[in-house]
Amino acid sequence: MKKKKALASLPYLVSILFLPWWVSLH
């Protein structure tokens, strides 16, 4: 159950890190 929750939050964490990088590119 804990592993499943971590897997579900992974895309959310990635988007937080990826979005500022993507915005700075444009």
C-alpha distance matrix in Angstrom:
0.0 3.8 5.4 5.1 6.4 8.8 9.9 10.7 12.6 14.5 17.1 17.8 18.5 20.6 22.6 23.4 24.9 26.4 28.2 30.6 31.6 32.2 34.3 36.3 37.1 38.7
3.8 0.0 3.8 5.4 5.2 6.3 8.7 10.0 10.8 12.5 15.7 16.0 16.1 18.5 20.7 21.1 22.3 24.3 26.1 28.3 29.2 30.2 32.2 34.0 35.0 36.8
5.4 3.8 0.0 3.8 5.5 5.2 6.2 8.7 10.1 10.7 13.9 15.0 15.0 16.7 19.3 20.1 20.9 22.5 24.7 27.0 27.5 28.4 30.8 32.5 33.1 35.0
5.1 5.4 3.8 0.0 3.8 5.4 5.0 6.2 8.8 10.0 12.4 13.6 14.6 16.1 18.1 19.5 20.7 21.9 23.8 26.5 27.1 27.6 29.9 31.9 32.4 34.0
6.4 5.2 5.5 3.8 0.0 3.8 5.4 5.1 6.3 8.7 11.2 11.4 12.3 14.7 16.4 17.1 18.8 20.4 21.9 24.4 25.5 26.1 28.0 30.1 31.0 32.5
8.8 6.3 5.2 5.4 3.8 0.0 3.8 5.4 5.2 6.2 9.6 10.1 10.0 12.1 14.5 15.1 16.2 18.0 19.9 22.2 23.0 23.9 26.0 27.8 28.7 30.5
9.9 8.7 6.2 5.0 5.4 3.8 0.0 3.8 5.5 5.2 7.8 9.7 10.2 11.3 13.6 15.1 16.0 17.0 19.2 21.8 22.3 22.7 25.2 27.1 27.5 29.2
10.7 10.0 8.7 6.2 5.1 5.4 3.8 0.0 3.8 5.5 6.7 7.7 9.6 11.0 12.4 14.0 15.7 16.6 18.0 20.9 21.8 21.9 24.0 26.4 27.0 28.2
12.6 10.8 10.1 8.8 6.3 5.2 5.5 3.8 0.0 3.8 5.7 5.2 6.3 8.7 10.1 10.9 12.8 14.2 15.6 18.1 19.3 19.9 21.7 23.9 24.9 26.3
14.5 12.5 10.7 10.0 8.7 6.2 5.2 5.5 3.8 0.0 3.8 5.3 5.1 6.1 8.6 10.0 10.8 12.0 14.1 16.6 17.1 17.8 20.1 22.0 22.6 24.4
17.1 15.7 13.9 12.4 11.2 9.6 7.8 6.7 5.7 3.8 0.0 3.8 5.5 5.0 6.1 8.7 10.0 10.0 11.7 14.8 15.3 15.3 17.6 19.9 20.3 21.6
17.8 16.0 15.0 13.6 11.4 10.1 9.7 7.7 5.2 5.3 3.8 0.0 3.8 5.5 5.2 6.4 8.9 9.9 10.6 13.4 14.8 15.0 16.7 19.1 20.1 21.3
18.5 16.1 15.0 14.6 12.3 10.0 10.2 9.6 6.3 5.1 5.5 3.8 0.0 3.8 5.5 5.2 6.5 8.6 10.2 12.2 13.3 14.5 16.2 18.0 19.2 20.9
20.6 18.5 16.7 16.1 14.7 12.1 11.3 11.0 8.7 6.1 5.0 5.5 3.8 0.0 3.8 5.4 5.2 5.9 8.4 10.8 11.0 11.8 14.3 15.9 16.5 18.5
22.6 20.7 19.3 18.1 16.4 14.5 13.6 12.4 10.1 8.6 6.1 5.2 5.5 3.8 0.0 3.8 5.4 4.9 5.7 8.8 9.9 9.8 11.7 14.1 14.9 16.2
23.4 21.1 20.1 19.5 17.1 15.1 15.1 14.0 10.9 10.0 8.7 6.4 5.2 5.4 3.8 0.0 3.8 5.6 5.7 7.4 9.4 10.5 11.5 13.4 15.1 16.5
24.9 22.3 20.9 20.7 18.8 16.2 16.0 15.7 12.8 10.8 10.0 8.9 6.5 5.2 5.4 3.8 0.0 3.8 5.8 6.5 7.1 9.2 10.9 11.9 13.3 15.5
26.4 24.3 22.5 21.9 20.4 18.0 17.0 16.6 14.2 12.0 10.0 9.9 8.6 5.9 4.9 5.6 3.8 0.0 3.8 5.8 5.3 6.1 8.7 10.1 10.7 12.8
28.2 26.1 24.7 23.8 21.9 19.9 19.2 18.0 15.6 14.1 11.7 10.6 10.2 8.4 5.7 5.7 5.8 3.8 0.0 3.9 5.4 5.0 6.1 8.6 9.9 10.9
30.6 28.3 27.0 26.5 24.4 22.2 21.8 20.9 18.1 16.6 14.8 13.4 12.2 10.8 8.8 7.4 6.5 5.8 3.9 0.0 3.8 5.5 5.1 6.1 8.6 10.1
31.6 29.2 27.5 27.1 25.5 23.0 22.3 21.8 19.3 17.1 15.3 14.8 13.3 11.0 9.9 9.4 7.1 5.3 5.4 3.8 0.0 3.8 5.5 5.2 6.3 9.0
32.2 30.2 28.4 27.6 26.1 23.9 22.7 21.9 19.9 17.8 15.3 15.0 14.5 11.8 9.8 10.5 9.2 6.1 5.0 5.5 3.8 0.0 3.8 5.5 5.1 6.7
34.3 32.2 30.8 29.9 28.0 26.0 25.2 24.0 21.7 20.1 17.6 16.7 16.2 14.3 11.7 11.5 10.9 8.7 6.1 5.1 5.5 3.8 0.0 3.8 5.4 5.3
36.3 34.0 32.5 31.9 30.1 27.8 27.1 26.4 23.9 22.0 19.9 19.1 18.0 15.9 14.1 13.4 11.9 10.1 8.6 6.1 5.2 5.5 3.8 0.0 3.8 5.4
37.1 35.0 33.1 32.4 31.0 28.7 27.5 27.0 24.9 22.6 20.3 20.1 19.2 16.5 14.9 15.1 13.3 10.7 9.9 8.6 6.3 5.1 5.4 3.8 0.0 3.8
38.7 36.8 35.0 34.0 32.5 30.5 29.2 28.2 26.3 24.4 21.6 21.3 20.9 18.5 16.2 16.5 15.5 12.8 10.9 10.1 9.0 6.7 5.3 5.4 3.8 0.0
